[in-house]
Amino acid sequence: MHTRRRAGFALVAALALATSWTGGSVPAARAAPVDPLSITPDPIDLGTVMWGHTASGDVTITNVSASSVTIDSDDISTNPTEFSITGGTCVMPQALAASASCTVNVTFSPVTNGVTPAGSLHLASSSAGDHYVGLQGSGMDPIQVGPALDFGSQPQGSTSSSINAIITNHGDIAVNPATATITGPNASEFAKVAGQDSCSGQSLAGGSTSCAVAVTFHPTAMGARTATLTISGPFPLGDRTFTLTGNGTAPYSTVVWGTTRAAGPNYTWNDGYSLGRTVKSGVQQLHLIYETDVVGGKYVTNKGPYVGIYYLHSTSGSSWSTPKRLNPTSQNGARRSLAAAGSYVYAVWVSETSWVSYSPTKPRVLYVRANSNHGASSAWKTTKALTSSTGRVDWPIIAASGAYVHIVWTDAKTGAIRIATSSNYGSTWRISSLGTTTYSASNGDGYEGVPVVSVSGAYLVVAWAANQSDKLVARVSSNHGSTWSSTATIANTSYGAFAATNLGSRAAITWIDGNGVNARVKTSSTWAAARVVAPANGDVRYSPAIALQSSNRLAVTWATFSVTDMTSLMWAESPNNGVSFYQPQAVFGTGTASHTANDYPSVKWPSLSTRIVVWNGYNSDYSTYRLFVRIGTGTPTGLAAVAPLASTFVRSAVAGSSLHRADRIATR
């Protein structure tokens, strides 16, 4: 027998065993079972339905077999929350004869906004098996909730304007808001405005009608604050929430600034460091120095009259003495400064050979004059020249404490930062160098380090610009200037003028750069990190001054210029050595024609509650210019006396175009 034939018989035998075939024809393959039930539609889509409404549809079940079929039960097996069986002709258990039909009515009651999670209708039949019908639909929330309420930055202790939380009913049936409540971490700092809640307890009709709850923000601390407003009521309203956010910033200062008064005659100015204070028989004495180019009612000329340096005094700032000329009538004086200590008053200035035809390369000699009796006219001593008649002195500043007097300036020829010290009320002087500057003036004046000096007891601080980028450096002494610390870098860049002060061993320096107005404080052997007093905001800031009071109070004042606002004189105060500041205040804005610009303040802060500021005020075309004084009273509260370091106040390295040192030069 052939091999192929044996294989064929083997295959036939295997098929016979598999099908119990006993011979004859091979049986046909079995047909797949036929579902006896036809269900339409599957799935059933009940469309888009607004909350509070329903939509229904029939699922038709037909027996397509030749025999009777029984449906034992029906139920919603998936998403019974939004789908339900609400009737139909099928009554369970339902027997269906051949070709008979019945319906199951399904209702959609949405509580989900948008496409609803799919549901399914379950039909159980012992004779036809389980069947599942897909259920579909989309819910539409009739309630529109307004955006979150962000109050932005708000000074601590103050109340913001109100913002409305609004809900709108776009449905066609009324909803009934019952309550509006504020909860959350900082709930007590947000409040509903009395009489401005049109939601709570009201009926909100359909047809796109709205109600509102007015909310305000009253931060009691600094930093991010948050809470939640919930408007609640029966379905379809439920709980509707609004996130409430705000940022607590430094509180407003409560310093009250008194009447602005003129300090001396018209056509006068100075450049800061020009106000002194002594006490005579328990009565305050204010001392002021100024420069003028109108003498005896005439403008100065190259042949006379000549620029005068004048002194005047007052007990309260409301009225001032008759000015006394300190420099010779045959001399042009400029770049003046004043200091006072005990009963002594000291004035310094430099001479200039010509005013109208100013020559930056001509000699500028430093002069000092002392008064031993609180500025009394008869107590002014003989003027002393401290530098060579051929030298060029740039921007002298004077400071005094006890019997010690200190004057700093730049040698415009060499760039040396010089200091003259007297230990006997200005009778004799010794002169030494503290450092150098490479800053060279663009107008040919020579080197300009514009050094500043402050003294309190045996402690001194001197700061100056070290290079063309106005790198700001400082040295301190704890023994009347006998020895000095190494030179410390205060800022790598500064714009124009800066200022320094000290109260005992505590020292502070302020300057302007791309970050805004800045300050650094030294309370031990090192300088603390720089702090931003007033961040840059597009305005030009210049001519800052700084003062200290008690153990931790610090204040900075500066001029801020904008195209629309001209120049305002600002004040910012800190109770914690500059870690944080109250909101800046305007010592004087730009509201009068006589002084649309205000700059170069001099400051005295004799007590916690009293601040005295003198500054230049002038109009835009320099047709009028004079000194003004204002006294601020009060002791601000609301910031911790010792505050934690806050990153929002720490300076960053910011590049920017420098405001040229010409901001220090009076061009009246």
VENPE-V282656 format. One record per pair of residues at least 24 apart in sequence whose ideal C-beta (glycine too) atoms are under 8 Angstrom apart, sorted by the first residue. I is the first residue (numbers start at 1). J is the second residue. If there is no record, write none. Layout:
BEGIN
i=I j=J
i=I j=J
END
This chain:
BEGIN
i=34 j=64
i=34 j=65
i=35 j=64
i=35 j=128
i=36 j=63
i=36 j=64
i=36 j=65
i=36 j=67
i=36 j=69
i=36 j=127
i=36 j=128
i=37 j=61
i=37 j=62
i=37 j=63
i=37 j=64
i=37 j=69
i=37 j=71
i=37 j=96
i=37 j=123
i=37 j=125
i=37 j=128
i=37 j=131
i=38 j=62
i=38 j=64
i=39 j=123
i=39 j=131
i=39 j=133
i=42 j=133
i=42 j=134
i=43 j=118
i=43 j=133
i=43 j=134
i=43 j=135
i=43 j=136
i=44 j=106
i=44 j=133
i=44 j=134
i=44 j=135
i=44 j=136
i=45 j=136
i=45 j=137
i=46 j=106
i=46 j=108
i=46 j=135
i=46 j=136
i=46 j=137
i=47 j=137
i=47 j=138
i=48 j=137
i=48 j=138
i=48 j=139
i=48 j=140
i=49 j=108
i=49 j=109
i=49 j=110
i=49 j=137
i=49 j=138
i=49 j=139
i=49 j=140
i=50 j=110
i=50 j=139
i=50 j=140
i=50 j=141
i=50 j=142
i=50 j=171
i=50 j=172
i=51 j=110
i=51 j=111
i=51 j=113
i=51 j=139
i=51 j=140
i=51 j=141
i=51 j=142
i=51 j=143
i=51 j=171
i=51 j=235
i=51 j=236
i=52 j=142
i=52 j=171
i=52 j=173
i=52 j=235
i=52 j=236
i=53 j=171
i=53 j=173
i=54 j=107
i=54 j=108
i=54 j=109
i=55 j=107
i=55 j=108
i=55 j=137
i=56 j=86
i=56 j=105
i=56 j=106
i=56 j=107
i=56 j=108
i=57 j=105
i=57 j=106
i=58 j=88
i=58 j=103
i=58 j=104
i=58 j=105
i=58 j=106
i=59 j=88
i=59 j=103
i=59 j=104
i=59 j=105
i=59 j=106
i=59 j=121
i=59 j=133
i=60 j=101
i=60 j=102
i=60 j=103
i=61 j=90
i=61 j=96
i=61 j=101
i=61 j=102
i=61 j=103
i=61 j=104
i=61 j=123
i=62 j=96
i=62 j=99
i=62 j=100
i=62 j=101
i=63 j=96
i=63 j=97
i=63 j=98
i=63 j=99
i=63 j=100
i=63 j=101
i=64 j=99
i=65 j=98
i=66 j=98
i=67 j=98
i=68 j=95
i=68 j=96
i=68 j=97
i=68 j=98
i=69 j=95
i=69 j=96
i=69 j=125
i=69 j=127
i=69 j=128
i=70 j=94
i=70 j=95
i=70 j=96
i=70 j=125
i=70 j=126
i=70 j=127
i=71 j=96
i=71 j=123
i=71 j=124
i=71 j=125
i=71 j=128
i=72 j=124
i=72 j=125
i=72 j=126
i=73 j=123
i=73 j=124
i=74 j=104
i=74 j=121
i=74 j=122
i=74 j=123
i=74 j=124
i=75 j=121
i=75 j=122
i=75 j=124
i=76 j=106
i=76 j=119
i=76 j=120
i=76 j=121
i=76 j=122
i=76 j=135
i=77 j=120
i=77 j=121
i=77 j=122
i=77 j=132
i=78 j=117
i=78 j=118
i=78 j=119
i=78 j=120
i=78 j=135
i=79 j=116
i=79 j=117
i=79 j=118
i=79 j=119
i=79 j=120
i=79 j=135
i=80 j=119
i=81 j=111
i=82 j=108
i=82 j=109
i=82 j=110
i=82 j=111
i=82 j=112
i=82 j=116
i=82 j=117
i=82 j=119
i=82 j=137
i=82 j=139
i=83 j=107
i=83 j=108
i=83 j=109
i=83 j=119
i=83 j=121
i=83 j=135
i=83 j=137
i=84 j=109
i=85 j=121
i=106 j=135
i=108 j=135
i=108 j=137
i=110 j=137
i=110 j=138
i=110 j=139
i=110 j=140
i=111 j=139
i=111 j=235
i=111 j=236
i=112 j=139
i=113 j=139
i=113 j=140
i=113 j=141
i=114 j=138
i=114 j=139
i=141 j=236
i=142 j=169
i=142 j=170
i=142 j=171
i=142 j=172
i=142 j=175
i=142 j=206
i=142 j=236
i=143 j=167
i=143 j=168
i=143 j=169
i=143 j=170
i=143 j=171
i=143 j=175
i=143 j=236
i=143 j=237
i=143 j=240
i=144 j=168
i=144 j=170
i=145 j=240
i=145 j=241
i=145 j=242
i=146 j=242
i=148 j=242
i=148 j=243
i=148 j=244
i=148 j=245
i=149 j=215
i=149 j=229
i=149 j=242
i=149 j=243
i=149 j=244
i=149 j=245
i=150 j=245
i=150 j=246
i=151 j=217
i=151 j=244
i=151 j=245
i=151 j=246
i=151 j=247
i=152 j=246
i=152 j=247
i=153 j=246
i=153 j=247
i=153 j=248
i=153 j=249
i=154 j=217
i=154 j=218
i=154 j=219
i=154 j=246
i=154 j=247
i=154 j=248
i=154 j=249
i=155 j=219
i=155 j=248
i=155 j=249
i=155 j=250
i=155 j=251
i=155 j=252
i=155 j=583
i=156 j=219
i=156 j=220
i=156 j=221
i=156 j=222
i=156 j=248
i=156 j=249
i=156 j=250
i=156 j=251
i=156 j=638
i=156 j=639
i=157 j=218
i=157 j=219
i=157 j=220
i=157 j=251
i=157 j=252
i=157 j=638
i=158 j=218
i=158 j=219
i=158 j=251
i=158 j=252
i=159 j=216
i=159 j=217
i=159 j=218
i=160 j=216
i=160 j=217
i=160 j=218
i=160 j=246
i=161 j=216
i=162 j=193
i=162 j=196
i=162 j=214
i=162 j=215
i=162 j=216
i=163 j=214
i=163 j=215
i=163 j=216
i=164 j=212
i=164 j=213
i=164 j=214
i=164 j=215
i=165 j=212
i=165 j=213
i=165 j=214
i=165 j=215
i=165 j=229
i=165 j=231
i=165 j=242
i=166 j=210
i=166 j=211
i=166 j=212
i=167 j=199
i=167 j=204
i=167 j=210
i=167 j=211
i=167 j=212
i=167 j=231
i=167 j=237
i=167 j=240
i=168 j=208
i=168 j=209
i=168 j=210
i=169 j=204
i=169 j=205
i=169 j=206
i=169 j=207
i=169 j=208
i=169 j=209
i=169 j=210
i=170 j=206
i=170 j=207
i=170 j=208
i=171 j=206
i=171 j=236
i=172 j=206
i=172 j=207
i=173 j=206
i=174 j=203
i=174 j=204
i=174 j=205
i=174 j=206
i=175 j=203
i=175 j=204
i=175 j=233
i=175 j=234
i=175 j=236
i=175 j=237
i=176 j=202
i=176 j=203
i=176 j=204
i=176 j=233
i=176 j=234
i=176 j=237
i=177 j=201
i=177 j=202
i=177 j=204
i=177 j=211
i=177 j=231
i=177 j=232
i=177 j=233
i=177 j=237
i=178 j=232
i=178 j=233
i=178 j=234
i=179 j=230
i=179 j=231
i=179 j=232
i=179 j=233
i=180 j=213
i=180 j=229
i=180 j=230
i=180 j=231
i=180 j=232
i=181 j=229
i=181 j=230
i=181 j=232
i=182 j=215
i=182 j=227
i=182 j=228
i=182 j=229
i=182 j=230
i=182 j=244
i=183 j=227
i=183 j=228
i=183 j=230
i=184 j=226
i=184 j=227
i=184 j=228
i=184 j=244
i=185 j=225
i=185 j=226
i=185 j=227
i=186 j=225
i=186 j=226
i=186 j=227
i=187 j=227
i=187 j=228
i=188 j=220
i=189 j=217
i=189 j=218
i=189 j=219
i=189 j=220
i=189 j=225
i=189 j=227
i=189 j=246
i=189 j=248
i=190 j=215
i=190 j=216
i=190 j=217
i=190 j=218
i=190 j=225
i=190 j=227
i=190 j=229
i=190 j=244
i=190 j=246
i=191 j=215
i=191 j=216
i=191 j=218
i=199 j=231
i=200 j=231
i=215 j=244
i=217 j=244
i=217 j=246
i=219 j=246
i=219 j=247
i=219 j=248
i=219 j=249
i=220 j=248
i=221 j=248
i=222 j=248
i=222 j=249
i=222 j=250
i=222 j=580
i=222 j=646
i=223 j=247
i=223 j=248
i=224 j=248
i=249 j=583
i=250 j=580
i=250 j=581
i=250 j=582
i=250 j=583
i=250 j=639
i=251 j=582
i=251 j=583
i=251 j=636
i=251 j=638
i=251 j=639
i=252 j=582
i=252 j=583
i=253 j=571
i=253 j=572
i=253 j=573
i=253 j=582
i=253 j=583
i=253 j=584
i=253 j=585
i=253 j=636
i=254 j=634
i=254 j=635
i=254 j=636
i=254 j=637
i=255 j=571
i=255 j=573
i=255 j=585
i=255 j=611
i=255 j=632
i=255 j=633
i=255 j=634
i=255 j=636
i=256 j=632
i=256 j=633
i=256 j=634
i=257 j=585
i=257 j=587
i=257 j=630
i=257 j=631
i=257 j=632
i=258 j=630
i=258 j=631
i=258 j=632
i=258 j=633
i=259 j=318
i=259 j=630
i=260 j=588
i=260 j=628
i=260 j=629
i=260 j=630
i=261 j=317
i=261 j=318
i=261 j=628
i=261 j=629
i=261 j=630
i=262 j=626
i=262 j=627
i=262 j=628
i=262 j=629
i=263 j=288
i=263 j=312
i=263 j=314
i=263 j=317
i=263 j=320
i=263 j=614
i=263 j=626
i=263 j=627
i=263 j=628
i=263 j=629
i=264 j=288
i=264 j=290
i=264 j=310
i=264 j=312
i=264 j=320
i=264 j=323
i=264 j=626
i=264 j=627
i=265 j=292
i=265 j=323
i=265 j=626
i=266 j=294
i=266 j=624
i=266 j=625
i=266 j=626
i=267 j=292
i=267 j=293
i=267 j=294
i=267 j=624
i=267 j=625
i=267 j=626
i=267 j=668
i=268 j=292
i=268 j=310
i=268 j=625
i=268 j=626
i=268 j=627
i=269 j=600
i=269 j=616
i=269 j=618
i=269 j=625
i=269 j=626
i=269 j=627
i=269 j=666
i=269 j=668
i=270 j=336
i=270 j=600
i=270 j=602
i=270 j=616
i=270 j=627
i=271 j=335
i=271 j=497
i=271 j=543
i=271 j=600
i=271 j=664
i=271 j=666
i=272 j=497
i=272 j=499
i=272 j=543
i=272 j=545
i=272 j=600
i=272 j=601
i=272 j=602
i=273 j=337
i=273 j=338
i=273 j=339
i=273 j=397
i=273 j=398
i=273 j=452
i=273 j=499
i=273 j=602
i=274 j=336
i=274 j=337
i=274 j=338
i=274 j=602
i=274 j=614
i=275 j=338
i=275 j=602
i=275 j=603
i=275 j=604
i=275 j=612
i=275 j=614
i=276 j=338
i=276 j=339
i=276 j=340
i=276 j=345
i=276 j=604
i=277 j=340
i=277 j=604
i=277 j=606
i=277 j=612
i=278 j=340
i=278 j=341
i=278 j=342
i=278 j=343
i=278 j=344
i=278 j=345
i=278 j=374
i=278 j=375
i=280 j=343
i=280 j=374
i=283 j=315
i=284 j=315
i=284 j=316
i=284 j=606
i=285 j=313
i=285 j=314
i=285 j=315
i=285 j=340
i=285 j=374
i=285 j=375
i=286 j=313
i=286 j=314
i=286 j=315
i=286 j=316
i=286 j=317
i=286 j=604
i=286 j=612
i=286 j=629
i=287 j=311
i=287 j=313
i=287 j=338
i=287 j=340
i=287 j=345
i=287 j=374
i=287 j=375
i=288 j=312
i=288 j=313
i=288 j=314
i=288 j=320
i=288 j=338
i=288 j=602
i=288 j=614
i=288 j=627
i=289 j=326
i=289 j=336
i=289 j=337
i=289 j=338
i=289 j=347
i=290 j=323
i=290 j=336
i=290 j=627
i=291 j=333
i=291 j=334
i=291 j=336
i=291 j=349
i=291 j=666
i=293 j=355
i=293 j=668
i=295 j=329
i=300 j=332
i=300 j=355
i=300 j=356
i=301 j=355
i=301 j=356
i=302 j=354
i=302 j=355
i=302 j=356
i=302 j=357
i=304 j=329
i=304 j=330
i=305 j=329
i=306 j=330
i=306 j=331
i=306 j=332
i=306 j=333
i=306 j=355
i=307 j=332
i=307 j=333
i=307 j=334
i=307 j=352
i=307 j=355
i=308 j=333
i=309 j=333
i=309 j=334
i=309 j=336
i=309 j=347
i=309 j=349
i=311 j=338
i=311 j=345
i=311 j=347
i=311 j=371
i=311 j=375
i=311 j=380
i=313 j=374
i=313 j=375
i=314 j=629
i=317 j=612
i=317 j=629
i=317 j=630
i=317 j=631
i=321 j=375
i=324 j=377
i=324 j=380
i=326 j=369
i=326 j=380
i=326 j=383
i=327 j=351
i=327 j=367
i=327 j=383
i=328 j=383
i=333 j=367
i=334 j=364
i=335 j=364
i=335 j=393
i=335 j=394
i=335 j=395
i=335 j=396
i=337 j=396
i=337 j=397
i=337 j=398
i=338 j=398
i=339 j=398
i=339 j=399
i=339 j=400
i=339 j=405
i=340 j=375
i=340 j=400
i=341 j=400
i=341 j=401
i=341 j=402
i=341 j=405
i=342 j=402
i=342 j=403
i=343 j=372
i=343 j=373
i=343 j=374
i=344 j=370
i=344 j=371
i=344 j=372
i=344 j=400
i=344 j=405
i=344 j=425
i=344 j=426
i=345 j=370
i=345 j=371
i=345 j=374
i=345 j=375
i=346 j=370
i=346 j=371
i=346 j=398
i=346 j=400
i=346 j=405
i=346 j=426
i=347 j=371
i=347 j=398
i=348 j=396
i=348 j=397
i=348 j=398
i=348 j=407
i=349 j=396
i=350 j=393
i=350 j=396
i=360 j=441
i=360 j=443
i=360 j=444
i=360 j=445
i=360 j=446
i=361 j=392
i=361 j=444
i=361 j=446
i=362 j=392
i=363 j=388
i=363 j=389
i=363 j=390
i=363 j=391
i=363 j=392
i=364 j=391
i=364 j=392
i=364 j=393
i=364 j=394
i=364 j=412
i=365 j=389
i=365 j=391
i=365 j=393
i=366 j=393
i=366 j=396
i=366 j=407
i=366 j=409
i=366 j=420
i=368 j=398
i=368 j=405
i=368 j=407
i=368 j=420
i=368 j=426
i=368 j=429
i=370 j=405
i=370 j=425
i=370 j=426
i=372 j=425
i=381 j=426
i=384 j=426
i=384 j=429
i=386 j=420
i=386 j=429
i=386 j=431
i=392 j=445
i=392 j=446
i=394 j=441
i=394 j=445
i=394 j=446
i=394 j=447
i=394 j=448
i=394 j=449
i=394 j=450
i=395 j=448
i=395 j=450
i=395 j=451
i=395 j=664
i=397 j=451
i=397 j=452
i=397 j=453
i=398 j=453
i=399 j=453
i=399 j=454
i=399 j=455
i=399 j=460
i=400 j=455
i=401 j=455
i=401 j=456
i=401 j=457
i=402 j=457
i=404 j=455
i=404 j=480
i=404 j=481
i=406 j=453
i=406 j=455
i=406 j=460
i=406 j=481
i=407 j=453
i=408 j=434
i=408 j=451
i=408 j=452
i=408 j=453
i=408 j=462
i=408 j=464
i=409 j=451
i=410 j=437
i=410 j=446
i=410 j=447
i=410 j=448
i=410 j=449
i=410 j=450
i=410 j=451
i=410 j=464
i=411 j=447
i=412 j=441
i=412 j=445
i=412 j=446
i=412 j=447
i=412 j=448
i=413 j=446
i=413 j=447
i=414 j=447
i=415 j=439
i=415 j=447
i=415 j=449
i=417 j=449
i=417 j=451
i=417 j=462
i=417 j=464
i=419 j=453
i=419 j=462
i=419 j=481
i=421 j=480
i=421 j=481
i=423 j=480
i=432 j=481
i=434 j=462
i=434 j=464
i=434 j=475
i=434 j=484
i=435 j=464
i=435 j=466
i=435 j=473
i=435 j=475
i=435 j=487
i=436 j=466
i=437 j=464
i=437 j=465
i=437 j=466
i=437 j=467
i=438 j=466
i=438 j=467
i=438 j=468
i=439 j=465
i=439 j=466
i=439 j=467
i=439 j=468
i=439 j=470
i=439 j=661
i=440 j=468
i=441 j=661
i=442 j=660
i=442 j=662
i=443 j=662
i=448 j=661
i=450 j=497
i=450 j=498
i=450 j=661
i=450 j=664
i=452 j=498
i=452 j=499
i=452 j=500
i=453 j=500
i=454 j=500
i=454 j=501
i=454 j=502
i=454 j=507
i=455 j=502
i=456 j=502
i=456 j=503
i=456 j=504
i=457 j=504
i=459 j=502
i=459 j=504
i=459 j=505
i=459 j=507
i=460 j=502
i=461 j=500
i=461 j=501
i=461 j=502
i=461 j=507
i=461 j=509
i=461 j=522
i=462 j=500
i=463 j=490
i=463 j=498
i=463 j=500
i=463 j=509
i=465 j=494
i=465 j=498
i=465 j=661
i=469 j=493
i=469 j=658
i=470 j=494
i=470 j=495
i=470 j=496
i=470 j=658
i=470 j=661
i=472 j=498
i=472 j=509
i=472 j=511
i=474 j=500
i=474 j=507
i=474 j=509
i=474 j=527
i=476 j=502
i=476 j=507
i=476 j=522
i=478 j=505
i=488 j=527
i=490 j=520
i=490 j=527
i=490 j=530
i=491 j=518
i=491 j=520
i=491 j=530
i=492 j=653
i=493 j=655
i=493 j=658
i=495 j=541
i=495 j=542
i=495 j=656
i=495 j=658
i=495 j=659
i=495 j=663
i=496 j=542
i=496 j=543
i=496 j=658
i=496 j=659
i=496 j=660
i=496 j=661
i=496 j=663
i=496 j=664
i=497 j=542
i=497 j=543
i=497 j=544
i=497 j=600
i=497 j=661
i=497 j=663
i=497 j=664
i=498 j=544
i=499 j=544
i=499 j=545
i=499 j=546
i=500 j=546
i=501 j=546
i=501 j=547
i=501 j=548
i=502 j=548
i=503 j=548
i=503 j=549
i=506 j=548
i=506 j=551
i=506 j=577
i=508 j=546
i=508 j=548
i=508 j=554
i=508 j=577
i=508 j=578
i=509 j=546
i=510 j=544
i=510 j=545
i=510 j=546
i=510 j=556
i=510 j=558
i=511 j=544
i=512 j=541
i=512 j=542
i=512 j=544
i=512 j=558
i=512 j=659
i=513 j=654
i=513 j=656
i=514 j=654
i=514 j=655
i=514 j=656
i=515 j=651
i=515 j=652
i=515 j=654
i=516 j=541
i=517 j=541
i=517 j=544
i=517 j=556
i=517 j=558
i=517 j=572
i=518 j=651
i=519 j=546
i=519 j=554
i=519 j=556
i=519 j=578
i=520 j=578
i=521 j=554
i=521 j=577
i=521 j=578
i=523 j=577
i=528 j=577
i=528 j=578
i=529 j=645
i=529 j=650
i=529 j=651
i=530 j=650
i=530 j=651
i=531 j=578
i=531 j=579
i=531 j=649
i=531 j=650
i=531 j=651
i=532 j=649
i=532 j=650
i=532 j=651
i=533 j=572
i=533 j=574
i=533 j=578
i=533 j=581
i=533 j=584
i=534 j=558
i=534 j=560
i=534 j=570
i=534 j=572
i=534 j=581
i=534 j=584
i=536 j=654
i=536 j=656
i=538 j=562
i=539 j=565
i=540 j=659
i=542 j=599
i=542 j=659
i=542 j=663
i=543 j=599
i=543 j=600
i=543 j=601
i=543 j=663
i=543 j=664
i=545 j=601
i=545 j=602
i=545 j=603
i=546 j=603
i=547 j=603
i=547 j=604
i=547 j=605
i=547 j=611
i=548 j=605
i=549 j=605
i=549 j=607
i=549 j=608
i=550 j=608
i=552 j=576
i=552 j=577
i=552 j=641
i=552 j=642
i=553 j=605
i=553 j=608
i=554 j=578
i=555 j=603
i=555 j=605
i=555 j=611
i=557 j=587
i=557 j=601
i=557 j=603
i=557 j=613
i=558 j=601
i=559 j=597
i=559 j=598
i=559 j=599
i=559 j=600
i=559 j=601
i=561 j=597
i=565 j=589
i=565 j=590
i=566 j=590
i=566 j=596
i=566 j=597
i=566 j=620
i=567 j=596
i=567 j=597
i=567 j=598
i=567 j=599
i=568 j=598
i=569 j=598
i=569 j=599
i=569 j=601
i=569 j=613
i=569 j=615
i=571 j=611
i=571 j=613
i=571 j=632
i=573 j=636
i=574 j=639
i=575 j=636
i=575 j=637
i=575 j=639
i=575 j=640
i=575 j=641
i=576 j=639
i=576 j=640
i=576 j=641
i=576 j=642
i=576 j=643
i=579 j=643
i=579 j=644
i=579 j=645
i=579 j=646
i=579 j=649
i=580 j=639
i=580 j=640
i=580 j=643
i=580 j=646
i=580 j=649
i=581 j=639
i=581 j=649
i=582 j=636
i=582 j=638
i=582 j=639
i=587 j=613
i=587 j=615
i=587 j=630
i=587 j=632
i=588 j=615
i=588 j=617
i=588 j=628
i=588 j=630
i=593 j=619
i=594 j=619
i=594 j=624
i=594 j=626
i=595 j=619
i=595 j=624
i=595 j=625
i=595 j=626
i=595 j=628
i=596 j=620
i=598 j=628
i=608 j=635
i=609 j=633
i=609 j=634
i=609 j=635
i=618 j=668
i=622 j=668
i=625 j=668
END
